[in-house]
Amino acid sequence: MLKDLASLGQSVGSYLGQTARLMVGVPNYDTYVAHQRREHPGQPVMGYEAFFRERQEARYGGKGRIGRCC
């Protein structure tokens, strides 16, 4: 029973972490990797740092872009 409770705690923690990341616009890297390997097997997979940077630029704009309000 204690193992079940610990497993449930890990699942809930993982879910809450993923929810928090999605709320601030950071998609799940593991989901990206699985998608790339499944749908685009011949293409390279970005490392976590490159993935994070690319997602941030896509959300907030890259270099040279004028910021927006609201």
PQR file with spaces between the fields and no chain letter, atoms N, CA, C, O and H, PARSE charges and radii, in Angstrom:
ATOM       1  N    MET     1       0.815   -1.188    0.000 -0.4000 1.5000
ATOM       2  CA   MET     1       0.000    0.000    0.000 -0.0000 2.0000
ATOM       3  C    MET     1       0.866    1.262    0.000  0.5500 1.7000
ATOM       4  O    MET     1       0.523    2.256   -0.641 -0.5500 1.4000
ATOM       5  N    LEU     2       1.977    1.219    0.714 -0.4000 1.5000
ATOM       6  CA   LEU     2       2.873    2.375    0.761 -0.0000 2.0000
ATOM       7  C    LEU     2       3.498    2.635   -0.612  0.5500 1.7000
ATOM       8  O    LEU     2       3.699    3.784   -1.005 -0.5500 1.4000
ATOM       9  H    LEU     2       2.255    0.412    1.235  0.4000 1.0000
ATOM      10  N    LYS     3       3.806    1.537   -1.344 -0.4000 1.5000
ATOM      11  CA   LYS     3       4.350    1.699   -2.698 -0.0000 2.0000
ATOM      12  C    LYS     3       3.322    2.343   -3.617  0.5500 1.7000
ATOM      13  O    LYS     3       3.657    3.191   -4.444 -0.5500 1.4000
ATOM      14  H    LYS     3       3.642    0.603   -1.024  0.4000 1.0000
ATOM      15  N    ASP     4       2.061    1.926   -3.462 -0.4000 1.5000
ATOM      16  CA   ASP     4       0.997    2.507   -4.288 -0.0000 2.0000
ATOM      17  C    ASP     4       0.845    3.994   -4.012  0.5500 1.7000
ATOM      18  O    ASP     4       0.658    4.786   -4.935 -0.5500 1.4000
ATOM      19  H    ASP     4       1.790    1.237   -2.790  0.4000 1.0000
ATOM      20  N    LEU     5       0.924    4.368   -2.758 -0.4000 1.5000
ATOM      21  CA   LEU     5       0.803    5.773   -2.382 -0.0000 2.0000
ATOM      22  C    LEU     5       1.976    6.592   -2.920  0.5500 1.7000
ATOM      23  O    LEU     5       1.789    7.715   -3.390 -0.5500 1.4000
ATOM      24  H    LEU     5       1.076    3.724   -2.007  0.4000 1.0000
ATOM      25  N    ALA     6       3.182    6.031   -2.851 -0.4000 1.5000
ATOM      26  CA   ALA     6       4.357    6.716   -3.381 -0.0000 2.0000
ATOM      27  C    ALA     6       4.249    6.878   -4.897  0.5500 1.7000
ATOM      28  O    ALA     6       4.595    7.925   -5.445 -0.5500 1.4000
ATOM      29  H    ALA     6       3.334    5.119   -2.470  0.4000 1.0000
ATOM      30  N    SER     7       3.771    5.842   -5.558 -0.4000 1.5000
ATOM      31  CA   SER     7       3.598    5.895   -7.008 -0.0000 2.0000
ATOM      32  C    SER     7       2.564    6.954   -7.391  0.5500 1.7000
ATOM      33  O    SER     7       2.748    7.700   -8.352 -0.5500 1.4000
ATOM      34  H    SER     7       3.490    4.992   -5.113  0.4000 1.0000
ATOM      35  N    LEU     8       1.479    7.004   -6.625 -0.4000 1.5000
ATOM      36  CA   LEU     8       0.455    8.006   -6.875 -0.0000 2.0000
ATOM      37  C    LEU     8       1.027    9.412   -6.674  0.5500 1.7000
ATOM      38  O    LEU     8       0.739   10.316   -7.458 -0.5500 1.4000
ATOM      39  H    LEU     8       1.330    6.397   -5.844  0.4000 1.0000
ATOM      40  N    GLY     9       1.832    9.596   -5.631 -0.4000 1.5000
ATOM      41  CA   GLY     9       2.457   10.890   -5.380 -0.0000 2.0000
ATOM      42  C    GLY     9       3.366   11.308   -6.518  0.5500 1.7000
ATOM      43  O    GLY     9       3.381   12.478   -6.902 -0.5500 1.4000
ATOM      44  H    GLY     9       2.066    8.861   -4.994  0.4000 1.0000
ATOM      45  N    GLN    10       4.127   10.365   -7.064 -0.4000 1.5000
ATOM      46  CA   GLN    10       5.005   10.672   -8.199 -0.0000 2.0000
ATOM      47  C    GLN    10       4.181   11.058   -9.419  0.5500 1.7000
ATOM      48  O    GLN    10       4.516   12.012  -10.121 -0.5500 1.4000
ATOM      49  H    GLN    10       4.115    9.415   -6.752  0.4000 1.0000
ATOM      50  N    SER    11       3.115   10.325   -9.669 -0.4000 1.5000
ATOM      51  CA   SER    11       2.267   10.619  -10.829 -0.0000 2.0000
ATOM      52  C    SER    11       1.646   12.004  -10.718  0.5500 1.7000
ATOM      53  O    SER    11       1.637   12.771  -11.681 -0.5500 1.4000
ATOM      54  H    SER    11       2.843    9.550   -9.099  0.4000 1.0000
ATOM      55  N    VAL    12       1.125   12.318   -9.528 -0.4000 1.5000
ATOM      56  CA   VAL    12       0.509   13.624   -9.323 -0.0000 2.0000
ATOM      57  C    VAL    12       1.552   14.735   -9.466  0.5500 1.7000
ATOM      58  O    VAL    12       1.281   15.767  -10.080 -0.5500 1.4000
ATOM      59  H    VAL    12       1.132   11.696   -8.746  0.4000 1.0000
ATOM      60  N    GLY    13       2.740   14.525   -8.900 -0.4000 1.5000
ATOM      61  CA   GLY    13       3.806   15.511   -9.013 -0.0000 2.0000
ATOM      62  C    GLY    13       4.220   15.736  -10.453  0.5500 1.7000
ATOM      63  O    GLY    13       4.434   16.873  -10.875 -0.5500 1.4000
ATOM      64  H    GLY    13       2.960   13.686   -8.401  0.4000 1.0000
ATOM      65  N    SER    14       4.333   14.658  -11.206 -0.4000 1.5000
ATOM      66  CA   SER    14       4.701   14.761  -12.614 -0.0000 2.0000
ATOM      67  C    SER    14       3.635   15.525  -13.397  0.5500 1.7000
ATOM      68  O    SER    14       3.948   16.383  -14.222 -0.5500 1.4000
ATOM      69  H    SER    14       4.159   13.735  -10.863  0.4000 1.0000
ATOM      70  N    TYR    15       2.382   15.200  -13.126 -0.4000 1.5000
ATOM      71  CA   TYR    15       1.269   15.856  -13.797 -0.0000 2.0000
ATOM      72  C    TYR    15       1.245   17.354  -13.479  0.5500 1.7000
ATOM      73  O    TYR    15       1.060   18.180  -14.373 -0.5500 1.4000
ATOM      74  H    TYR    15       2.128   14.502  -12.456  0.4000 1.0000
ATOM      75  N    LEU    16       1.431   17.695  -12.215 -0.4000 1.5000
ATOM      76  CA   LEU    16       1.426   19.105  -11.821 -0.0000 2.0000
ATOM      77  C    LEU    16       2.593   19.864  -12.451  0.5500 1.7000
ATOM      78  O    LEU    16       2.440   21.011  -12.871 -0.5500 1.4000
ATOM      79  H    LEU    16       1.581   17.024  -11.489  0.4000 1.0000
ATOM      80  N    GLY    17       3.756   19.219  -12.514 -0.4000 1.5000
ATOM      81  CA   GLY    17       4.910   19.854  -13.151 -0.0000 2.0000
ATOM      82  C    GLY    17       4.667   20.110  -14.627  0.5500 1.7000
ATOM      83  O    GLY    17       4.977   21.185  -15.142 -0.5500 1.4000
ATOM      84  H    GLY    17       3.880   18.287  -12.173  0.4000 1.0000
ATOM      85  N    GLN    18       4.110   19.113  -15.305 -0.4000 1.5000
ATOM      86  CA   GLN    18       3.814   19.276  -16.730 -0.0000 2.0000
ATOM      87  C    GLN    18       2.775   20.381  -16.931  0.5500 1.7000
ATOM      88  O    GLN    18       2.900   21.187  -17.853 -0.5500 1.4000
ATOM      89  H    GLN    18       3.859   18.240  -14.887  0.4000 1.0000
ATOM      90  N    THR    19       1.767   20.422  -16.089 -0.4000 1.5000
ATOM      91  CA   THR    19       0.736   21.452  -16.183 -0.0000 2.0000
ATOM      92  C    THR    19       1.332   22.836  -16.001  0.5500 1.7000
ATOM      93  O    THR    19       1.007   23.760  -16.747 -0.5500 1.4000
ATOM      94  H    THR    19       1.665   19.767  -15.340  0.4000 1.0000
ATOM      95  N    ALA    20       2.203   22.982  -15.014 -0.4000 1.5000
ATOM      96  CA   ALA    20       2.844   24.278  -14.770 -0.0000 2.0000
ATOM      97  C    ALA    20       3.691   24.709  -15.963  0.5500 1.7000
ATOM      98  O    ALA    20       3.665   25.878  -16.349 -0.5500 1.4000
ATOM      99  H    ALA    20       2.468   22.232  -14.408  0.4000 1.0000
ATOM     100  N    ARG    21       4.443   23.776  -16.553 -0.4000 1.5000
ATOM     101  CA   ARG    21       5.263   24.116  -17.721 -0.0000 2.0000
ATOM     102  C    ARG    21       4.396   24.547  -18.895  0.5500 1.7000
ATOM     103  O    ARG    21       4.721   25.511  -19.588 -0.5500 1.4000
ATOM     104  H    ARG    21       4.464   22.827  -16.239  0.4000 1.0000
ATOM     105  N    LEU    22       3.296   23.838  -19.120 -0.4000 1.5000
ATOM     106  CA   LEU    22       2.413   24.206  -20.226 -0.0000 2.0000
ATOM     107  C    LEU    22       1.735   25.551  -19.987  0.5500 1.7000
ATOM     108  O    LEU    22       1.476   26.291  -20.936 -0.5500 1.4000
ATOM     109  H    LEU    22       3.032   23.055  -18.557  0.4000 1.0000
ATOM     110  N    MET    23       1.450   25.869  -18.738 -0.4000 1.5000
ATOM     111  CA   MET    23       0.810   27.150  -18.419 -0.0000 2.0000
ATOM     112  C    MET    23       1.715   28.328  -18.753  0.5500 1.7000
ATOM     113  O    MET    23       1.227   29.402  -19.103 -0.5500 1.4000
ATOM     114  H    MET    23       1.661   25.268  -17.968  0.4000 1.0000
ATOM     115  N    VAL    24       3.023   28.141  -18.649 -0.4000 1.5000
ATOM     116  CA   VAL    24       3.942   29.225  -18.968 -0.0000 2.0000
ATOM     117  C    VAL    24       4.529   29.085  -20.371  0.5500 1.7000
ATOM     118  O    VAL    24       5.415   29.849  -20.755 -0.5500 1.4000
ATOM     119  H    VAL    24       3.420   27.268  -18.364  0.4000 1.0000
ATOM     120  N    GLY    25       4.035   28.111  -21.134 -0.4000 1.5000
ATOM     121  CA   GLY    25       4.414   27.991  -22.531 -0.0000 2.0000
ATOM     122  C    GLY    25       5.628   27.146  -22.816  0.5500 1.7000
ATOM     123  O    GLY    25       6.250   27.309  -23.866 -0.5500 1.4000
ATOM     124  H    GLY    25       3.315   27.491  -20.822  0.4000 1.0000
ATOM     125  N    VAL    26       5.990   26.244  -21.918 -0.4000 1.5000
ATOM     126  CA   VAL    26       7.127   25.369  -22.152 -0.0000 2.0000
ATOM     127  C    VAL    26       6.608   23.953  -22.380  0.5500 1.7000
ATOM     128  O    VAL    26       6.235   23.274  -21.423 -0.5500 1.4000
ATOM     129  H    VAL    26       5.484   26.112  -21.066  0.4000 1.0000
ATOM     130  N    PRO    27       6.576   23.495  -23.632 -0.5600 1.5000
ATOM     131  CA   PRO    27       6.081   22.159  -23.902  0.2800 2.0000
ATOM     132  C    PRO    27       7.014   21.083  -23.348  0.5500 1.7000
ATOM     133  O    PRO    27       8.161   21.363  -23.001 -0.5500 1.4000
ATOM     134  N    ASN    28       6.522   19.877  -23.271 -0.4000 1.5000
ATOM     135  CA   ASN    28       7.254   18.755  -22.707 -0.0000 2.0000
ATOM     136  C    ASN    28       8.307   18.241  -23.699  0.5500 1.7000
ATOM     137  O    ASN    28       7.972   17.856  -24.819 -0.5500 1.4000
ATOM     138  H    ASN    28       5.590   19.649  -23.552  0.4000 1.0000
ATOM     139  N    TYR    29       9.556   18.238  -23.290 -0.4000 1.5000
ATOM     140  CA   TYR    29      10.651   17.791  -24.152 -0.0000 2.0000
ATOM     141  C    TYR    29      10.502   16.318  -24.522  0.5500 1.7000
ATOM     142  O    TYR    29      10.750   15.941  -25.668 -0.5500 1.4000
ATOM     143  H    TYR    29       9.828   18.551  -22.380  0.4000 1.0000
ATOM     144  N    ASP    30      10.099   15.483  -23.566 -0.4000 1.5000
ATOM     145  CA   ASP    30       9.938   14.048  -23.846 -0.0000 2.0000
ATOM     146  C    ASP    30       8.876   13.810  -24.918  0.5500 1.7000
ATOM     147  O    ASP    30       9.026   12.925  -25.760 -0.5500 1.4000
ATOM     148  H    ASP    30       9.897   15.789  -22.636  0.4000 1.0000
ATOM     149  N    THR    31       7.808   14.600  -24.885 -0.4000 1.5000
ATOM     150  CA   THR    31       6.762   14.485  -25.900 -0.0000 2.0000
ATOM     151  C    THR    31       7.316   14.877  -27.269  0.5500 1.7000
ATOM     152  O    THR    31       7.022   14.233  -28.276 -0.5500 1.4000
ATOM     153  H    THR    31       7.686   15.320  -24.201  0.4000 1.0000
ATOM     154  N    TYR    32       8.115   15.934  -27.293 -0.4000 1.5000
ATOM     155  CA   TYR    32       8.748   16.368  -28.547 -0.0000 2.0000
ATOM     156  C    TYR    32       9.644   15.271  -29.120  0.5500 1.7000
ATOM     157  O    TYR    32       9.580   14.969  -30.311 -0.5500 1.4000
ATOM     158  H    TYR    32       8.353   16.457  -26.475  0.4000 1.0000
ATOM     159  N    VAL    33      10.482   14.677  -28.263 -0.4000 1.5000
ATOM     160  CA   VAL    33      11.399   13.628  -28.718 -0.0000 2.0000
ATOM     161  C    VAL    33      10.617   12.433  -29.271  0.5500 1.7000
ATOM     162  O    VAL    33      10.958   11.909  -30.331 -0.5500 1.4000
ATOM     163  H    VAL    33      10.535   14.923  -27.296  0.4000 1.0000
ATOM     164  N    ALA    34       9.581   12.006  -28.565 -0.4000 1.5000
ATOM     165  CA   ALA    34       8.765   10.876  -29.030 -0.0000 2.0000
ATOM     166  C    ALA    34       8.124   11.196  -30.375  0.5500 1.7000
ATOM     167  O    ALA    34       8.097   10.347  -31.266 -0.5500 1.4000
ATOM     168  H    ALA    34       9.304   12.432  -27.704  0.4000 1.0000
ATOM     169  N    HIS    35       7.607   12.410  -30.527 -0.4000 1.5000
ATOM     170  CA   HIS    35       6.994   12.812  -31.788 -0.0000 2.0000
ATOM     171  C    HIS    35       8.017   12.801  -32.919  0.5500 1.7000
ATOM     172  O    HIS    35       7.751   12.268  -33.996 -0.5500 1.4000
ATOM     173  H    HIS    35       7.629   13.099  -29.803  0.4000 1.0000
ATOM     174  N    GLN    36       9.198   13.397  -32.673 -0.4000 1.5000
ATOM     175  CA   GLN    36      10.229   13.446  -33.709 -0.0000 2.0000
ATOM     176  C    GLN    36      10.626   12.035  -34.152  0.5500 1.7000
ATOM     177  O    GLN    36      10.730   11.763  -35.348 -0.5500 1.4000
ATOM     178  H    GLN    36       9.414   13.830  -31.798  0.4000 1.0000
ATOM     179  N    ARG    37      10.841   11.159  -33.206 -0.4000 1.5000
ATOM     180  CA   ARG    37      11.268    9.798  -33.550 -0.0000 2.0000
ATOM     181  C    ARG    37      10.178    9.024  -34.272  0.5500 1.7000
ATOM     182  O    ARG    37      10.469    8.200  -35.139 -0.5500 1.4000
ATOM     183  H    ARG    37      10.756   11.379  -32.235  0.4000 1.0000
ATOM     184  N    ARG    38       8.932    9.283  -33.920 -0.4000 1.5000
ATOM     185  CA   ARG    38       7.811    8.573  -34.539 -0.0000 2.0000
ATOM     186  C    ARG    38       7.474    9.144  -35.914  0.5500 1.7000
ATOM     187  O    ARG    38       7.299    8.391  -36.872 -0.5500 1.4000
ATOM     188  H    ARG    38       8.695    9.952  -33.215  0.4000 1.0000
ATOM     189  N    GLU    39       7.381   10.466  -36.016 -0.4000 1.5000
ATOM     190  CA   GLU    39       6.898   11.102  -37.238 -0.0000 2.0000
ATOM     191  C    GLU    39       7.993   11.545  -38.202  0.5500 1.7000
ATOM     192  O    GLU    39       7.741   11.672  -39.400 -0.5500 1.4000
ATOM     193  H    GLU    39       7.523   11.078  -35.237  0.4000 1.0000
ATOM     194  N    HIS    40       9.205   11.783  -37.702 -0.4000 1.5000
ATOM     195  CA   HIS    40      10.306   12.287  -38.532 -0.0000 2.0000
ATOM     196  C    HIS    40      11.587   11.517  -38.209  0.5500 1.7000
ATOM     197  O    HIS    40      12.562   12.108  -37.745 -0.5500 1.4000
ATOM     198  H    HIS    40       9.410   11.681  -36.729  0.4000 1.0000
ATOM     199  N    PRO    41      11.593   10.209  -38.449 -0.5600 1.5000
ATOM     200  CA   PRO    41      12.728    9.387  -38.004  0.2800 2.0000
ATOM     201  C    PRO    41      14.074    9.746  -38.625  0.5500 1.7000
ATOM     202  O    PRO    41      15.106    9.447  -38.025 -0.5500 1.4000
ATOM     203  N    GLY    42      14.110   10.362  -39.781 -0.4000 1.5000
ATOM     204  CA   GLY    42      15.369   10.689  -40.425 -0.0000 2.0000
ATOM     205  C    GLY    42      15.962   12.025  -40.000  0.5500 1.7000
ATOM     206  O    GLY    42      17.101   12.341  -40.344 -0.5500 1.4000
ATOM     207  H    GLY    42      13.271   10.605  -40.270  0.4000 1.0000
ATOM     208  N    GLN    43      15.194   12.805  -39.255 -0.4000 1.5000
ATOM     209  CA   GLN    43      15.652   14.133  -38.864 -0.0000 2.0000
ATOM     210  C    GLN    43      16.284   14.097  -37.480  0.5500 1.7000
ATOM     211  O    GLN    43      15.882   13.311  -36.623 -0.5500 1.4000
ATOM     212  H    GLN    43      14.269   12.548  -38.976  0.4000 1.0000
ATOM     213  N    PRO    44      17.282   14.961  -37.269 -0.5600 1.5000
ATOM     214  CA   PRO    44      17.913   14.995  -35.936  0.2800 2.0000
ATOM     215  C    PRO    44      16.962   15.572  -34.884  0.5500 1.7000
ATOM     216  O    PRO    44      16.069   16.359  -35.197 -0.5500 1.4000
ATOM     217  N    VAL    45      17.172   15.169  -33.653 -0.4000 1.5000
ATOM     218  CA   VAL    45      16.377   15.658  -32.523 -0.0000 2.0000
ATOM     219  C    VAL    45      17.198   16.719  -31.803  0.5500 1.7000
ATOM     220  O    VAL    45      18.368   16.496  -31.491 -0.5500 1.4000
ATOM     221  H    VAL    45      17.897   14.530  -33.399  0.4000 1.0000
ATOM     222  N    MET    46      16.587   17.878  -31.538 -0.4000 1.5000
ATOM     223  CA   MET    46      17.286   18.948  -30.826 -0.0000 2.0000
ATOM     224  C    MET    46      17.590   18.502  -29.398  0.5500 1.7000
ATOM     225  O    MET    46      16.846   17.723  -28.802 -0.5500 1.4000
ATOM     226  H    MET    46      15.637   18.060  -31.792  0.4000 1.0000
ATOM     227  N    GLY    47      18.683   19.005  -28.870 -0.4000 1.5000
ATOM     228  CA   GLY    47      18.981   18.812  -27.461 -0.0000 2.0000
ATOM     229  C    GLY    47      18.022   19.655  -26.636  0.5500 1.7000
ATOM     230  O    GLY    47      17.330   20.518  -27.175 -0.5500 1.4000
ATOM     231  H    GLY    47      19.288   19.638  -29.353  0.4000 1.0000
ATOM     232  N    TYR    48      17.976   19.408  -25.323 -0.4000 1.5000
ATOM     233  CA   TYR    48      17.023   20.118  -24.470 -0.0000 2.0000
ATOM     234  C    TYR    48      17.226   21.631  -24.522  0.5500 1.7000
ATOM     235  O    TYR    48      16.258   22.386  -24.603 -0.5500 1.4000
ATOM     236  H    TYR    48      18.538   18.706  -24.885  0.4000 1.0000
ATOM     237  N    GLU    49      18.482   22.073  -24.474 -0.4000 1.5000
ATOM     238  CA   GLU    49      18.751   23.510  -24.474 -0.0000 2.0000
ATOM     239  C    GLU    49      18.257   24.174  -25.758  0.5500 1.7000
ATOM     240  O    GLU    49      17.631   25.233  -25.710 -0.5500 1.4000
ATOM     241  H    GLU    49      19.269   21.459  -24.408  0.4000 1.0000
ATOM     242  N    ALA    50      18.538   23.552  -26.910 -0.4000 1.5000
ATOM     243  CA   ALA    50      18.093   24.091  -28.196 -0.0000 2.0000
ATOM     244  C    ALA    50      16.568   24.071  -28.282  0.5500 1.7000
ATOM     245  O    ALA    50      15.961   25.017  -28.784 -0.5500 1.4000
ATOM     246  H    ALA    50      19.046   22.691  -26.949  0.4000 1.0000
ATOM     247  N    PHE    51      15.950   23.000  -27.794 -0.4000 1.5000
ATOM     248  CA   PHE    51      14.495   22.887  -27.780 -0.0000 2.0000
ATOM     249  C    PHE    51      13.880   24.010  -26.946  0.5500 1.7000
ATOM     250  O    PHE    51      12.941   24.673  -27.387 -0.5500 1.4000
ATOM     251  H    PHE    51      16.443   22.232  -27.386  0.4000 1.0000
ATOM     252  N    PHE    52      14.412   24.220  -25.743 -0.4000 1.5000
ATOM     253  CA   PHE    52      13.899   25.250  -24.853 -0.0000 2.0000
ATOM     254  C    PHE    52      14.035   26.630  -25.490  0.5500 1.7000
ATOM     255  O    PHE    52      13.097   27.427  -25.464 -0.5500 1.4000
ATOM     256  H    PHE    52      15.175   23.681  -25.385  0.4000 1.0000
ATOM     257  N    ARG    53      15.200   26.909  -26.059 -0.4000 1.5000
ATOM     258  CA   ARG    53      15.445   28.206  -26.709 -0.0000 2.0000
ATOM     259  C    ARG    53      14.492   28.417  -27.884  0.5500 1.7000
ATOM     260  O    ARG    53      13.935   29.503  -28.041 -0.5500 1.4000
ATOM     261  H    ARG    53      15.962   26.262  -26.081  0.4000 1.0000
ATOM     262  N    GLU    54      14.302   27.397  -28.701 -0.4000 1.5000
ATOM     263  CA   GLU    54      13.425   27.496  -29.860 -0.0000 2.0000
ATOM     264  C    GLU    54      11.982   27.754  -29.437  0.5500 1.7000
ATOM     265  O    GLU    54      11.288   28.565  -30.050 -0.5500 1.4000
ATOM     266  H    GLU    54      14.754   26.515  -28.574  0.4000 1.0000
ATOM     267  N    ARG    55      11.535   27.070  -28.399 -0.4000 1.5000
ATOM     268  CA   ARG    55      10.167   27.263  -27.895 -0.0000 2.0000
ATOM     269  C    ARG    55       9.978   28.648  -27.307  0.5500 1.7000
ATOM     270  O    ARG    55       8.925   29.259  -27.488 -0.5500 1.4000
ATOM     271  H    ARG    55      12.099   26.411  -27.901  0.4000 1.0000
ATOM     272  N    GLN    56      10.988   29.155  -26.600 -0.4000 1.5000
ATOM     273  CA   GLN    56      10.904   30.501  -26.041 -0.0000 2.0000
ATOM     274  C    GLN    56      10.858   31.548  -27.148  0.5500 1.7000
ATOM     275  O    GLN    56      10.082   32.500  -27.065 -0.5500 1.4000
ATOM     276  H    GLN    56      11.844   28.659  -26.452  0.4000 1.0000
ATOM     277  N    GLU    57      11.677   31.384  -28.182 -0.4000 1.5000
ATOM     278  CA   GLU    57      11.674   32.322  -29.301 -0.0000 2.0000
ATOM     279  C    GLU    57      10.359   32.273  -30.065  0.5500 1.7000
ATOM     280  O    GLU    57       9.855   33.302  -30.513 -0.5500 1.4000
ATOM     281  H    GLU    57      12.308   30.611  -28.249  0.4000 1.0000
ATOM     282  N    ALA    58       9.803   31.064  -30.213 -0.4000 1.5000
ATOM     283  CA   ALA    58       8.520   30.937  -30.902 -0.0000 2.0000
ATOM     284  C    ALA    58       7.408   31.614  -30.104  0.5500 1.7000
ATOM     285  O    ALA    58       6.488   32.192  -30.683 -0.5500 1.4000
ATOM     286  H    ALA    58      10.213   30.228  -29.849  0.4000 1.0000
ATOM     287  N    ARG    59       7.491   31.542  -28.799 -0.4000 1.5000
ATOM     288  CA   ARG    59       6.447   32.142  -27.969 -0.0000 2.0000
ATOM     289  C    ARG    59       6.602   33.656  -27.829  0.5500 1.7000
ATOM     290  O    ARG    59       5.626   34.396  -27.944 -0.5500 1.4000
ATOM     291  H    ARG    59       8.238   31.073  -28.329  0.4000 1.0000
ATOM     292  N    TYR    60       7.825   34.110  -27.583 -0.4000 1.5000
ATOM     293  CA   TYR    60       8.034   35.522  -27.255 -0.0000 2.0000
ATOM     294  C    TYR    60       8.689   36.330  -28.367  0.5500 1.7000
ATOM     295  O    TYR    60       8.828   37.547  -28.246 -0.5500 1.4000
ATOM     296  H    TYR    60       8.618   33.508  -27.490  0.4000 1.0000
ATOM     297  N    GLY    61       9.088   35.676  -29.438 -0.4000 1.5000
ATOM     298  CA   GLY    61       9.712   36.385  -30.541 -0.0000 2.0000
ATOM     299  C    GLY    61      11.222   36.284  -30.487  0.5500 1.7000
ATOM     300  O    GLY    61      11.829   36.278  -29.416 -0.5500 1.4000
ATOM     301  H    GLY    61       8.975   34.688  -29.537  0.4000 1.0000
ATOM     302  N    GLY    62      11.807   36.206  -31.657 -0.4000 1.5000
ATOM     303  CA   GLY    62      13.255   36.074  -31.735 -0.0000 2.0000
ATOM     304  C    GLY    62      13.943   37.422  -31.716  0.5500 1.7000
ATOM     305  O    GLY    62      13.334   38.449  -31.416 -0.5500 1.4000
ATOM     306  H    GLY    62      11.314   36.211  -32.527  0.4000 1.0000
ATOM     307  N    LYS    63      15.221   37.396  -32.044 -0.4000 1.5000
ATOM     308  CA   LYS    63      16.032   38.619  -32.063 -0.0000 2.0000
ATOM     309  C    LYS    63      15.510   39.546  -33.147  0.5500 1.7000
ATOM     310  O    LYS    63      15.092   39.105  -34.218 -0.5500 1.4000
ATOM     311  H    LYS    63      15.715   36.562  -32.288  0.4000 1.0000
ATOM     312  N    GLY    64      15.543   40.839  -32.849 -0.4000 1.5000
ATOM     313  CA   GLY    64      15.142   41.826  -33.838 -0.0000 2.0000
ATOM     314  C    GLY    64      13.658   42.048  -33.927  0.5500 1.7000
ATOM     315  O    GLY    64      13.216   42.925  -34.669 -0.5500 1.4000
ATOM     316  H    GLY    64      15.882   41.197  -31.980  0.4000 1.0000
ATOM     317  N    ARG    65      12.874   41.290  -33.202 -0.4000 1.5000
ATOM     318  CA   ARG    65      11.433   41.489  -33.220 -0.0000 2.0000
ATOM     319  C    ARG    65      11.033   42.530  -32.200  0.5500 1.7000
ATOM     320  O    ARG    65      11.573   42.584  -31.096 -0.5500 1.4000
ATOM     321  H    ARG    65      13.232   40.578  -32.599  0.4000 1.0000
ATOM     322  N    ILE    66      10.104   43.334  -32.577 -0.4000 1.5000
ATOM     323  CA   ILE    66       9.609   44.333  -31.639 -0.0000 2.0000
ATOM     324  C    ILE    66       8.642   43.628  -30.687  0.5500 1.7000
ATOM     325  O    ILE    66       7.764   42.875  -31.109 -0.5500 1.4000
ATOM     326  H    ILE    66       9.665   43.290  -33.475  0.4000 1.0000
ATOM     327  N    GLY    67       8.827   43.892  -29.406 -0.4000 1.5000
ATOM     328  CA   GLY    67       7.946   43.288  -28.415 -0.0000 2.0000
ATOM     329  C    GLY    67       6.515   43.777  -28.574  0.5500 1.7000
ATOM     330  O    GLY    67       6.261   44.819  -29.177 -0.5500 1.4000
ATOM     331  H    GLY    67       9.540   44.504  -29.064  0.4000 1.0000
ATOM     332  N    ARG    68       5.624   43.037  -28.045 -0.4000 1.5000
ATOM     333  CA   ARG    68       4.227   43.431  -28.129 -0.0000 2.0000
ATOM     334  C    ARG    68       3.653   43.581  -26.730  0.5500 1.7000
ATOM     335  O    ARG    68       4.101   42.934  -25.783 -0.5500 1.4000
ATOM     336  H    ARG    68       5.831   42.190  -27.555  0.4000 1.0000
ATOM     337  N    CYS    69       2.696   44.412  -26.624 -0.4000 1.5000
ATOM     338  CA   CYS    69       2.032   44.524  -25.327 -0.0000 2.0000
ATOM     339  C    CYS    69       0.809   43.618  -25.359  0.5500 1.7000
ATOM     340  O    CYS    69       0.249   43.358  -26.424 -0.5500 1.4000
ATOM     341  H    CYS    69       2.333   44.938  -27.392  0.4000 1.0000
ATOM     342  N    CYS    70       0.412   43.155  -24.230 -0.4000 1.5000
ATOM     343  CA   CYS    70      -0.784   42.325  -24.083 -0.0000 2.0000
ATOM     344  C    CYS    70      -0.608   41.037  -24.851  0.5500 1.7000
ATOM     345  O    CYS    70      -1.506   40.194  -24.856 -0.5500 1.4000
ATOM     346  H    CYS    70       0.867   43.366  -23.365  0.4000 1.0000
